């Protein structure tokens, strides 16, 4: 089996294990009265399974993304590229001056 497939399967299993721990803590600490809702409903097992599965998808994706990004080579050289020296020069702009009694915004009727 290719190494990348092994890496993917391992990290997906880790993600689903983390999701199981997360859902167990949600139920144990009775967050938002979740344990009471699940334990008194006839569809409680399905709700817990769906909660675990959906969180497992998210945690597995995050776990695999972290594992892939951790494979990047560590650079030892300078980072950020080469600095570019900017020289700013003023640009002349012509502006018309209004006479003091003829401002358009002040003489509106």
N, C-alpha and C positions, 0 to 999 in steps of 0.2 A: 504494500500500500504506500502511495507517495507520502512524503513527509508533511506536505501541506494539508492533506486530508486528515492525517493523524492529529495535526495541530488543531484543525477545525473541530473534529469530534471531541477532543479533550477539552477544548475551551467551551464548547456548547454544553457538555456535561457539567463543567464547573459553573456555567451560568445558570443552568436549571437547578443545581444544588443550592446556589445562592438564592434563587427565587423560592425554593422550598423553605429555606431558613427565614426568608423575609415574610412569606405567608404565615409560617408558624409563629413568628413574632407578632404579626398582626392579630392572629387569633388568640395567642397567649395573653397579650396585653389588652385585648378586647377593644381595639381601636374602633371608634365610631360604633360601638356596640355590635361589632361584626360577629363575635362568637355567639351571642344570643340570637342574632338573625339566622346564622347558619345552623345552629343546633336545634332550633325550633321549626325549621322549614323542612318539608319533604324533599325539596330540591337543593338542600344544603351541600351535599357531596358534589353535585354538578357545579355549583357556584364556586366551591373551593378549588375544584379541578380547573375550571376556566380561569380563575384568578391566578393560580399557579402557572398554568400554561402561558397565559398572556405575559405575565411578569417574566417567565422563563425566556420567552422570545426576546424581550427587551434586554434582560441581563446577559443572555448568551451573545447577542449582537454587540453589546458593549464590551464584554469580556474578549470576544474574538478581535474586535477592533483594537483594543488595547494590546493584545498579543501581537497583532500584525505591525502596529506602529512601534512596538518595542524591538522589532527586528531590524530597524534602520541602523545604518552604520553611524558610529559616533565620530563626528568630525573633530579634528584637533586643531585645525587652522582657524584663522579669524572668521567671524560670522558677520553677515549683514552686507557683504559686497564691498566694493570700493566707494569711498565717499566722492561725491561730485561737488566741485567748488562752484558755487553760484555767485554770479556778480550781478547785483541788482542795480539798474540804472533808471533814473526818473525819466518818464515820458512826458513831454509837454502837452498839456490839454488846454484848449481855448474855451473860455467860458464868457458868456455875455453878462454884463452887469446891468441891472435895471436901475432906472432913476428912482430916487427915494419916494416920490409921490405916485409912482405908476406901478407899484407891485400888483400883480394880477390877483394873487390870493388874498390880499387885504381889501381890495376894492370891489368885492362881489356884492351884488344887490339882489 
